[in-house]
Amino acid sequence: MLIKDRALGGILRILRAMSLNLPIVQYTLNNIRSILSISRSAGSISQKKIA
């Protein structure tokens, strides 16, 4: 329960920051997307090594 509340607080803080500076948010979202795609490709590479 505490973890969930902390996560919600973080999300609310992020949303508040978003409304203040949208370009930075767009940049951050693009970064997160690229990080996710990198980690996904890294995961598939490690799975290939195991197999």
PDBQT receptor file of N, H, CA, C and O in Angstrom, charges set to zero:
ATOM      1  N   MET A   1       0.827  -1.206   0.000  1.00  0.00    +0.000 N 
ATOM      2  CA  MET A   1       0.000   0.000   0.000  1.00  0.00    +0.000 C 
ATOM      3  C   MET A   1       0.866   1.263   0.000  1.00  0.00    +0.000 C 
ATOM      4  O   MET A   1       0.597   2.210  -0.739  1.00  0.00    +0.000 OA
ATOM      5  N   LEU A   2       1.908   1.265   0.837  1.00  0.00    +0.000 N 
ATOM      6  H   LEU A   2       2.127   0.496   1.438  1.00  0.00    +0.000 HD
ATOM      7  CA  LEU A   2       2.795   2.432   0.884  1.00  0.00    +0.000 C 
ATOM      8  C   LEU A   2       3.467   2.667  -0.456  1.00  0.00    +0.000 C 
ATOM      9  O   LEU A   2       3.599   3.807  -0.902  1.00  0.00    +0.000 OA
ATOM     10  N   ILE A   3       3.894   1.579  -1.099  1.00  0.00    +0.000 N 
ATOM     11  H   ILE A   3       3.786   0.654  -0.736  1.00  0.00    +0.000 HD
ATOM     12  CA  ILE A   3       4.566   1.703  -2.389  1.00  0.00    +0.000 C 
ATOM     13  C   ILE A   3       3.619   2.335  -3.404  1.00  0.00    +0.000 C 
ATOM     14  O   ILE A   3       4.013   3.206  -4.179  1.00  0.00    +0.000 OA
ATOM     15  N   LYS A   4       2.362   1.884  -3.390  1.00  0.00    +0.000 N 
ATOM     16  H   LYS A   4       2.041   1.175  -2.760  1.00  0.00    +0.000 HD
ATOM     17  CA  LYS A   4       1.374   2.410  -4.334  1.00  0.00    +0.000 C 
ATOM     18  C   LYS A   4       1.177   3.911  -4.116  1.00  0.00    +0.000 C 
ATOM     19  O   LYS A   4       1.130   4.686  -5.071  1.00  0.00    +0.000 OA
ATOM     20  N   ASP A   5       1.063   4.312  -2.840  1.00  0.00    +0.000 N 
ATOM     21  H   ASP A   5       1.101   3.682  -2.064  1.00  0.00    +0.000 HD
ATOM     22  CA  ASP A   5       0.874   5.736  -2.536  1.00  0.00    +0.000 C 
ATOM     23  C   ASP A   5       2.079   6.544  -3.016  1.00  0.00    +0.000 C 
ATOM     24  O   ASP A   5       1.926   7.629  -3.577  1.00  0.00    +0.000 OA
ATOM     25  N   ARG A   6       3.271   6.005  -2.791  1.00  0.00    +0.000 N 
ATOM     26  H   ARG A   6       3.394   5.124  -2.336  1.00  0.00    +0.000 HD
ATOM     27  CA  ARG A   6       4.479   6.725  -3.197  1.00  0.00    +0.000 C 
ATOM     28  C   ARG A   6       4.508   6.861  -4.723  1.00  0.00    +0.000 C 
ATOM     29  O   ARG A   6       4.873   7.912  -5.252  1.00  0.00    +0.000 OA
ATOM     30  N   ALA A   7       4.124   5.796  -5.420  1.00  0.00    +0.000 N 
ATOM     31  H   ALA A   7       3.829   4.942  -4.991  1.00  0.00    +0.000 HD
ATOM     32  CA  ALA A   7       4.099   5.830  -6.885  1.00  0.00    +0.000 C 
ATOM     33  C   ALA A   7       3.098   6.878  -7.366  1.00  0.00    +0.000 C 
ATOM     34  O   ALA A   7       3.382   7.639  -8.291  1.00  0.00    +0.000 OA
ATOM     35  N   LEU A   8       1.925   6.910  -6.734  1.00  0.00    +0.000 N 
ATOM     36  H   LEU A   8       1.694   6.291  -5.983  1.00  0.00    +0.000 HD
ATOM     37  CA  LEU A   8       0.915   7.898  -7.120  1.00  0.00    +0.000 C 
ATOM     38  C   LEU A   8       1.433   9.310  -6.880  1.00  0.00    +0.000 C 
ATOM     39  O   LEU A   8       1.220  10.203  -7.700  1.00  0.00    +0.000 OA
ATOM     40  N   GLY A   9       2.106   9.506  -5.765  1.00  0.00    +0.000 N 
ATOM     41  H   GLY A   9       2.278   8.780  -5.099  1.00  0.00    +0.000 HD
ATOM     42  CA  GLY A   9       2.669  10.818  -5.472  1.00  0.00    +0.000 C 
ATOM     43  C   GLY A   9       3.670  11.221  -6.537  1.00  0.00    +0.000 C 
ATOM     44  O   GLY A   9       3.683  12.366  -6.989  1.00  0.00    +0.000 OA
ATOM     45  N   GLY A  10       4.521  10.262  -6.943  1.00  0.00    +0.000 N 
ATOM     46  H   GLY A  10       4.511   9.332  -6.577  1.00  0.00    +0.000 HD
ATOM     47  CA  GLY A  10       5.503  10.542  -7.984  1.00  0.00    +0.000 C 
ATOM     48  C   GLY A  10       4.832  10.888  -9.297  1.00  0.00    +0.000 C 
ATOM     49  O   GLY A  10       5.252  11.812  -9.994  1.00  0.00    +0.000 OA
ATOM     50  N   ILE A  11       3.781  10.138  -9.636  1.00  0.00    +0.000 N 
ATOM     51  H   ILE A  11       3.440   9.388  -9.070  1.00  0.00    +0.000 HD
ATOM     52  CA  ILE A  11       3.051  10.389 -10.888  1.00  0.00    +0.000 C 
ATOM     53  C   ILE A  11       2.419  11.782 -10.854  1.00  0.00    +0.000 C 
ATOM     54  O   ILE A  11       2.477  12.519 -11.838  1.00  0.00    +0.000 OA
ATOM     55  N   LEU A  12       1.812  12.137  -9.711  1.00  0.00    +0.000 N 
ATOM     56  H   LEU A  12       1.765  11.537  -8.912  1.00  0.00    +0.000 HD
ATOM     57  CA  LEU A  12       1.192  13.456  -9.595  1.00  0.00    +0.000 C 
ATOM     58  C   LEU A  12       2.239  14.551  -9.745  1.00  0.00    +0.000 C 
ATOM     59  O   LEU A  12       1.991  15.570 -10.391  1.00  0.00    +0.000 OA
ATOM     60  N   ARG A  13       3.414  14.338  -9.145  1.00  0.00    +0.000 N 
ATOM     61  H   ARG A  13       3.615  13.511  -8.621  1.00  0.00    +0.000 HD
ATOM     62  CA  ARG A  13       4.483  15.330  -9.240  1.00  0.00    +0.000 C 
ATOM     63  C   ARG A  13       4.905  15.478 -10.706  1.00  0.00    +0.000 C 
ATOM     64  O   ARG A  13       5.119  16.588 -11.193  1.00  0.00    +0.000 OA
ATOM     65  N   ILE A  14       5.021  14.337 -11.399  1.00  0.00    +0.000 N 
ATOM     66  H   ILE A  14       4.847  13.435 -11.003  1.00  0.00    +0.000 HD
ATOM     67  CA  ILE A  14       5.400  14.365 -12.812  1.00  0.00    +0.000 C 
ATOM     68  C   ILE A  14       4.351  15.118 -13.624  1.00  0.00    +0.000 C 
ATOM     69  O   ILE A  14       4.686  15.940 -14.477  1.00  0.00    +0.000 OA
ATOM     70  N   LEU A  15       3.071  14.828 -13.350  1.00  0.00    +0.000 N 
ATOM     71  H   LEU A  15       2.799  14.160 -12.658  1.00  0.00    +0.000 HD
ATOM     72  CA  LEU A  15       2.000  15.498 -14.091  1.00  0.00    +0.000 C 
ATOM     73  C   LEU A  15       2.034  17.002 -13.850  1.00  0.00    +0.000 C 
ATOM     74  O   LEU A  15       1.816  17.790 -14.770  1.00  0.00    +0.000 OA
ATOM     75  N   ARG A  16       2.309  17.398 -12.603  1.00  0.00    +0.000 N 
ATOM     76  H   ARG A  16       2.486  16.758 -11.855  1.00  0.00    +0.000 HD
ATOM     77  CA  ARG A  16       2.367  18.821 -12.291  1.00  0.00    +0.000 C 
ATOM     78  C   ARG A  16       3.507  19.465 -13.064  1.00  0.00    +0.000 C 
ATOM     79  O   ARG A  16       3.363  20.567 -13.594  1.00  0.00    +0.000 OA
ATOM     80  N   ALA A  17       4.651  18.767 -13.125  1.00  0.00    +0.000 N 
ATOM     81  H   ALA A  17       4.767  17.872 -12.694  1.00  0.00    +0.000 HD
ATOM     82  CA  ALA A  17       5.797  19.287 -13.880  1.00  0.00    +0.000 C 
ATOM     83  C   ALA A  17       5.466  19.350 -15.365  1.00  0.00    +0.000 C 
ATOM     84  O   ALA A  17       5.881  20.272 -16.067  1.00  0.00    +0.000 OA
ATOM     85  N   MET A  18       4.707  18.350 -15.840  1.00  0.00    +0.000 N 
ATOM     86  H   MET A  18       4.370  17.600 -15.270  1.00  0.00    +0.000 HD
ATOM     87  CA  MET A  18       4.322  18.308 -17.253  1.00  0.00    +0.000 C 
ATOM     88  C   MET A  18       3.571  19.565 -17.645  1.00  0.00    +0.000 C 
ATOM     89  O   MET A  18       3.870  20.176 -18.670  1.00  0.00    +0.000 OA
ATOM     90  N   SER A  19       2.593  19.957 -16.830  1.00  0.00    +0.000 N 
ATOM     91  H   SER A  19       2.350  19.460 -15.997  1.00  0.00    +0.000 HD
ATOM     92  CA  SER A  19       1.780  21.119 -17.167  1.00  0.00    +0.000 C 
ATOM     93  C   SER A  19       2.647  22.379 -17.214  1.00  0.00    +0.000 C 
ATOM     94  O   SER A  19       2.306  23.341 -17.903  1.00  0.00    +0.000 OA
ATOM     95  N   LEU A  20       3.770  22.377 -16.480  1.00  0.00    +0.000 N 
ATOM     96  H   LEU A  20       4.047  21.596 -15.920  1.00  0.00    +0.000 HD
ATOM     97  CA  LEU A  20       4.640  23.551 -16.463  1.00  0.00    +0.000 C 
ATOM     98  C   LEU A  20       5.535  23.602 -17.700  1.00  0.00    +0.000 C 
ATOM     99  O   LEU A  20       5.738  24.668 -18.280  1.00  0.00    +0.000 OA
ATOM    100  N   ASN A  21       6.069  22.446 -18.101  1.00  0.00    +0.000 N 
ATOM    101  H   ASN A  21       5.904  21.580 -17.630  1.00  0.00    +0.000 HD
ATOM    102  CA  ASN A  21       6.997  22.465 -19.243  1.00  0.00    +0.000 C 
ATOM    103  C   ASN A  21       6.767  21.270 -20.162  1.00  0.00    +0.000 C 
ATOM    104  O   ASN A  21       7.359  20.205 -19.983  1.00  0.00    +0.000 OA
ATOM    105  N   LEU A  22       5.906  21.467 -21.134  1.00  0.00    +0.000 N 
ATOM    106  H   LEU A  22       5.425  22.331 -21.278  1.00  0.00    +0.000 HD
ATOM    107  CA  LEU A  22       5.557  20.382 -22.055  1.00  0.00    +0.000 C 
ATOM    108  C   LEU A  22       6.706  19.926 -22.956  1.00  0.00    +0.000 C 
ATOM    109  O   LEU A  22       6.842  18.722 -23.175  1.00  0.00    +0.000 OA
ATOM    110  N   PRO A  23       7.533  20.819 -23.488  1.00  0.00    +0.000 N 
ATOM    111  CA  PRO A  23       8.630  20.352 -24.349  1.00  0.00    +0.000 C 
ATOM    112  C   PRO A  23       9.554  19.383 -23.627  1.00  0.00    +0.000 C 
ATOM    113  O   PRO A  23       9.986  18.385 -24.204  1.00  0.00    +0.000 OA
ATOM    114  N   ILE A  24       9.861  19.676 -22.360  1.00  0.00    +0.000 N 
ATOM    115  H   ILE A  24       9.510  20.486 -21.891  1.00  0.00    +0.000 HD
ATOM    116  CA  ILE A  24      10.731  18.796 -21.578  1.00  0.00    +0.000 C 
ATOM    117  C   ILE A  24      10.069  17.436 -21.423  1.00  0.00    +0.000 C 
ATOM    118  O   ILE A  24      10.738  16.404 -21.488  1.00  0.00    +0.000 OA
ATOM    119  N   VAL A  25       8.752  17.431 -21.218  1.00  0.00    +0.000 N 
ATOM    120  H   VAL A  25       8.209  18.269 -21.165  1.00  0.00    +0.000 HD
ATOM    121  CA  VAL A  25       8.025  16.173 -21.068  1.00  0.00    +0.000 C 
ATOM    122  C   VAL A  25       8.100  15.367 -22.350  1.00  0.00    +0.000 C 
ATOM    123  O   VAL A  25       8.321  14.157 -22.314  1.00  0.00    +0.000 OA
ATOM    124  N   GLN A  26       7.918  16.029 -23.480  1.00  0.00    +0.000 N 
ATOM    125  H   GLN A  26       7.738  17.012 -23.509  1.00  0.00    +0.000 HD
ATOM    126  CA  GLN A  26       7.984  15.345 -24.773  1.00  0.00    +0.000 C 
ATOM    127  C   GLN A  26       9.352  14.690 -24.925  1.00  0.00    +0.000 C 
ATOM    128  O   GLN A  26       9.460  13.541 -25.353  1.00  0.00    +0.000 OA
ATOM    129  N   TYR A  27      10.403  15.445 -24.565  1.00  0.00    +0.000 N 
ATOM    130  H   TYR A  27      10.315  16.378 -24.218  1.00  0.00    +0.000 HD
ATOM    131  CA  TYR A  27      11.775  14.953 -24.640  1.00  0.00    +0.000 C 
ATOM    132  C   TYR A  27      11.960  13.747 -23.718  1.00  0.00    +0.000 C 
ATOM    133  O   TYR A  27      12.573  12.750 -24.098  1.00  0.00    +0.000 OA
ATOM    134  N   THR A  28      11.421  13.855 -22.504  1.00  0.00    +0.000 N 
ATOM    135  H   THR A  28      10.923  14.666 -22.196  1.00  0.00    +0.000 HD
ATOM    136  CA  THR A  28      11.543  12.764 -21.536  1.00  0.00    +0.000 C 
ATOM    137  C   THR A  28      10.822  11.518 -22.036  1.00  0.00    +0.000 C 
ATOM    138  O   THR A  28      11.347  10.410 -21.929  1.00  0.00    +0.000 OA
ATOM    139  N   LEU A  29       9.617  11.696 -22.584  1.00  0.00    +0.000 N 
ATOM    140  H   LEU A  29       9.190  12.596 -22.671  1.00  0.00    +0.000 HD
ATOM    141  CA  LEU A  29       8.859  10.551 -23.097  1.00  0.00    +0.000 C 
ATOM    142  C   LEU A  29       9.631   9.875 -24.218  1.00  0.00    +0.000 C 
ATOM    143  O   LEU A  29       9.666   8.647 -24.294  1.00  0.00    +0.000 OA
ATOM    144  N   ASN A  30      10.252  10.666 -25.091  1.00  0.00    +0.000 N 
ATOM    145  H   ASN A  30      10.224  11.663 -25.029  1.00  0.00    +0.000 HD
ATOM    146  CA  ASN A  30      11.046  10.083 -26.173  1.00  0.00    +0.000 C 
ATOM    147  C   ASN A  30      12.224   9.310 -25.599  1.00  0.00    +0.000 C 
ATOM    148  O   ASN A  30      12.559   8.230 -26.086  1.00  0.00    +0.000 OA
ATOM    149  N   ASN A  31      12.860   9.863 -24.556  1.00  0.00    +0.000 N 
ATOM    150  H   ASN A  31      12.589  10.740 -24.160  1.00  0.00    +0.000 HD
ATOM    151  CA  ASN A  31      13.982   9.174 -23.918  1.00  0.00    +0.000 C 
ATOM    152  C   ASN A  31      13.524   7.855 -23.320  1.00  0.00    +0.000 C 
ATOM    153  O   ASN A  31      14.181   6.829 -23.499  1.00  0.00    +0.000 OA
ATOM    154  N   ILE A  32      12.394   7.873 -22.606  1.00  0.00    +0.000 N 
ATOM    155  H   ILE A  32      11.860   8.706 -22.461  1.00  0.00    +0.000 HD
ATOM    156  CA  ILE A  32      11.876   6.652 -21.980  1.00  0.00    +0.000 C 
ATOM    157  C   ILE A  32      11.593   5.612 -23.053  1.00  0.00    +0.000 C 
ATOM    158  O   ILE A  32      11.906   4.434 -22.883  1.00  0.00    +0.000 OA
ATOM    159  N   ARG A  33      11.001   6.052 -24.158  1.00  0.00    +0.000 N 
ATOM    160  H   ARG A  33      10.746   7.009 -24.296  1.00  0.00    +0.000 HD
ATOM    161  CA  ARG A  33      10.666   5.133 -25.243  1.00  0.00    +0.000 C 
ATOM    162  C   ARG A  33      11.942   4.490 -25.797  1.00  0.00    +0.000 C 
ATOM    163  O   ARG A  33      11.985   3.281 -26.025  1.00  0.00    +0.000 OA
ATOM    164  N   SER A  34      12.978   5.305 -26.011  1.00  0.00    +0.000 N 
ATOM    165  H   SER A  34      12.943   6.288 -25.826  1.00  0.00    +0.000 HD
ATOM    166  CA  SER A  34      14.220   4.759 -26.562  1.00  0.00    +0.000 C 
ATOM    167  C   SER A  34      14.886   3.821 -25.554  1.00  0.00    +0.000 C 
ATOM    168  O   SER A  34      15.433   2.786 -25.936  1.00  0.00    +0.000 OA
ATOM    169  N   ILE A  35      14.841   4.182 -24.263  1.00  0.00    +0.000 N 
ATOM    170  H   ILE A  35      14.397   5.022 -23.952  1.00  0.00    +0.000 HD
ATOM    171  CA  ILE A  35      15.419   3.319 -23.224  1.00  0.00    +0.000 C 
ATOM    172  C   ILE A  35      14.691   1.985 -23.209  1.00  0.00    +0.000 C 
ATOM    173  O   ILE A  35      15.320   0.931 -23.113  1.00  0.00    +0.000 OA
ATOM    174  N   LEU A  36      13.354   2.028 -23.304  1.00  0.00    +0.000 N 
ATOM    175  H   LEU A  36      12.843   2.884 -23.381  1.00  0.00    +0.000 HD
ATOM    176  CA  LEU A  36      12.569   0.795 -23.289  1.00  0.00    +0.000 C 
ATOM    177  C   LEU A  36      12.914  -0.069 -24.491  1.00  0.00    +0.000 C 
ATOM    178  O   LEU A  36      13.068  -1.283 -24.357  1.00  0.00    +0.000 OA
ATOM    179  N   SER A  37      13.038   0.539 -25.660  1.00  0.00    +0.000 N 
ATOM    180  H   SER A  37      12.914   1.525 -25.770  1.00  0.00    +0.000 HD
ATOM    181  CA  SER A  37      13.353  -0.247 -26.857  1.00  0.00    +0.000 C 
ATOM    182  C   SER A  37      14.756  -0.832 -26.746  1.00  0.00    +0.000 C 
ATOM    183  O   SER A  37      14.993  -1.959 -27.183  1.00  0.00    +0.000 OA
ATOM    184  N   ILE A  38      15.698  -0.070 -26.159  1.00  0.00    +0.000 N 
ATOM    185  H   ILE A  38      15.505   0.845 -25.804  1.00  0.00    +0.000 HD
ATOM    186  CA  ILE A  38      17.066  -0.572 -25.984  1.00  0.00    +0.000 C 
ATOM    187  C   ILE A  38      17.056  -1.764 -25.030  1.00  0.00    +0.000 C 
ATOM    188  O   ILE A  38      17.676  -2.792 -25.305  1.00  0.00    +0.000 OA
ATOM    189  N   SER A  39      16.352  -1.623 -23.910  1.00  0.00    +0.000 N 
ATOM    190  H   SER A  39      15.848  -0.788 -23.687  1.00  0.00    +0.000 HD
ATOM    191  CA  SER A  39      16.321  -2.716 -22.933  1.00  0.00    +0.000 C 
ATOM    192  C   SER A  39      15.622  -3.932 -23.519  1.00  0.00    +0.000 C 
ATOM    193  O   SER A  39      15.996  -5.065 -23.217  1.00  0.00    +0.000 OA
ATOM    194  N   ARG A  40      14.609  -3.711 -24.356  1.00  0.00    +0.000 N 
ATOM    195  H   ARG A  40      14.306  -2.791 -24.602  1.00  0.00    +0.000 HD
ATOM    196  CA  ARG A  40      13.897  -4.822 -24.972  1.00  0.00    +0.000 C 
ATOM    197  C   ARG A  40      14.831  -5.564 -25.926  1.00  0.00    +0.000 C 
ATOM    198  O   ARG A  40      14.861  -6.794 -25.934  1.00  0.00    +0.000 OA
ATOM    199  N   SER A  41      15.596  -4.817 -26.732  1.00  0.00    +0.000 N 
ATOM    200  H   SER A  41      15.571  -3.817 -26.726  1.00  0.00    +0.000 HD
ATOM    201  CA  SER A  41      16.520  -5.460 -27.670  1.00  0.00    +0.000 C 
ATOM    202  C   SER A  41      17.633  -6.159 -26.892  1.00  0.00    +0.000 C 
ATOM    203  O   SER A  41      18.084  -7.233 -27.290  1.00  0.00    +0.000 OA
ATOM    204  N   ALA A  42      18.078  -5.562 -25.787  1.00  0.00    +0.000 N 
ATOM    205  H   ALA A  42      17.712  -4.690 -25.464  1.00  0.00    +0.000 HD
ATOM    206  CA  ALA A  42      19.108  -6.202 -24.958  1.00  0.00    +0.000 C 
ATOM    207  C   ALA A  42      18.571  -7.503 -24.375  1.00  0.00    +0.000 C 
ATOM    208  O   ALA A  42      19.292  -8.498 -24.299  1.00  0.00    +0.000 OA
ATOM    209  N   GLY A  43      17.307  -7.495 -23.964  1.00  0.00    +0.000 N 
ATOM    210  H   GLY A  43      16.722  -6.686 -24.026  1.00  0.00    +0.000 HD
ATOM    211  CA  GLY A  43      16.689  -8.696 -23.412  1.00  0.00    +0.000 C 
ATOM    212  C   GLY A  43      16.616  -9.798 -24.450  1.00  0.00    +0.000 C 
ATOM    213  O   GLY A  43      16.873 -10.961 -24.140  1.00  0.00    +0.000 OA
ATOM    214  N   SER A  44      16.266  -9.444 -25.683  1.00  0.00    +0.000 N 
ATOM    215  H   SER A  44      16.057  -8.499 -25.934  1.00  0.00    +0.000 HD
ATOM    216  CA  SER A  44      16.165 -10.468 -26.728  1.00  0.00    +0.000 C 
ATOM    217  C   SER A  44      17.549 -11.012 -27.066  1.00  0.00    +0.000 C 
ATOM    218  O   SER A  44      17.688 -12.193 -27.384  1.00  0.00    +0.000 OA
ATOM    219  N   ILE A  45      18.575 -10.159 -27.001  1.00  0.00    +0.000 N 
ATOM    220  H   ILE A  45      18.462  -9.200 -26.743  1.00  0.00    +0.000 HD
ATOM    221  CA  ILE A  45      19.941 -10.610 -27.282  1.00  0.00    +0.000 C 
ATOM    222  C   ILE A  45      20.383 -11.605 -26.202  1.00  0.00    +0.000 C 
ATOM    223  O   ILE A  45      20.960 -12.648 -26.512  1.00  0.00    +0.000 OA
ATOM    224  N   SER A  46      20.110 -11.278 -24.942  1.00  0.00    +0.000 N 
ATOM    225  H   SER A  46      19.641 -10.431 -24.690  1.00  0.00    +0.000 HD
ATOM    226  CA  SER A  46      20.523 -12.173 -23.851  1.00  0.00    +0.000 C 
ATOM    227  C   SER A  46      19.771 -13.495 -23.933  1.00  0.00    +0.000 C 
ATOM    228  O   SER A  46      20.322 -14.543 -23.598  1.00  0.00    +0.000 OA
ATOM    229  N   GLN A  47      18.513 -13.455 -24.378  1.00  0.00    +0.000 N 
ATOM    230  H   GLN A  47      18.065 -12.603 -24.650  1.00  0.00    +0.000 HD
ATOM    231  CA  GLN A  47      17.743 -14.695 -24.529  1.00  0.00    +0.000 C 
ATOM    232  C   GLN A  47      18.354 -15.548 -25.633  1.00  0.00    +0.000 C 
ATOM    233  O   GLN A  47      18.405 -16.772 -25.506  1.00  0.00    +0.000 OA
ATOM    234  N   LYS A  48      18.816 -14.928 -26.710  1.00  0.00    +0.000 N 
ATOM    235  H   LYS A  48      18.774 -13.934 -26.813  1.00  0.00    +0.000 HD
ATOM    236  CA  LYS A  48      19.442 -15.675 -27.798  1.00  0.00    +0.000 C 
ATOM    237  C   LYS A  48      20.726 -16.342 -27.308  1.00  0.00    +0.000 C 
ATOM    238  O   LYS A  48      21.017 -17.478 -27.684  1.00  0.00    +0.000 OA
ATOM    239  N   LYS A  49      21.491 -15.642 -26.473  1.00  0.00    +0.000 N 
ATOM    240  H   LYS A  49      21.254 -14.719 -26.168  1.00  0.00    +0.000 HD
ATOM    241  CA  LYS A  49      22.736 -16.203 -25.942  1.00  0.00    +0.000 C 
ATOM    242  C   LYS A  49      22.437 -17.441 -25.097  1.00  0.00    +0.000 C 
ATOM    243  O   LYS A  49      23.156 -18.438 -25.170  1.00  0.00    +0.000 OA
ATOM    244  N   ILE A  50      21.368 -17.373 -24.294  1.00  0.00    +0.000 N 
ATOM    245  H   ILE A  50      20.784 -16.564 -24.235  1.00  0.00    +0.000 HD
ATOM    246  CA  ILE A  50      21.005 -18.509 -23.432  1.00  0.00    +0.000 C 
ATOM    247  C   ILE A  50      20.588 -19.695 -24.293  1.00  0.00    +0.000 C 
ATOM    248  O   ILE A  50      20.977 -20.830 -24.016  1.00  0.00    +0.000 OA
ATOM    249  N   ALA A  51      19.799 -19.441 -25.334  1.00  0.00    +0.000 N 
ATOM    250  H   ALA A  51      19.483 -18.519 -25.559  1.00  0.00    +0.000 HD
ATOM    251  CA  ALA A  51      19.291 -20.508 -26.202  1.00  0.00    +0.000 C 
ATOM    252  C   ALA A  51      20.353 -20.952 -27.206  1.00  0.00    +0.000 C 
ATOM    253  O   ALA A  51      20.102 -21.843 -28.017  1.00  0.00    +0.000 OA
TER     254      ALA A  51
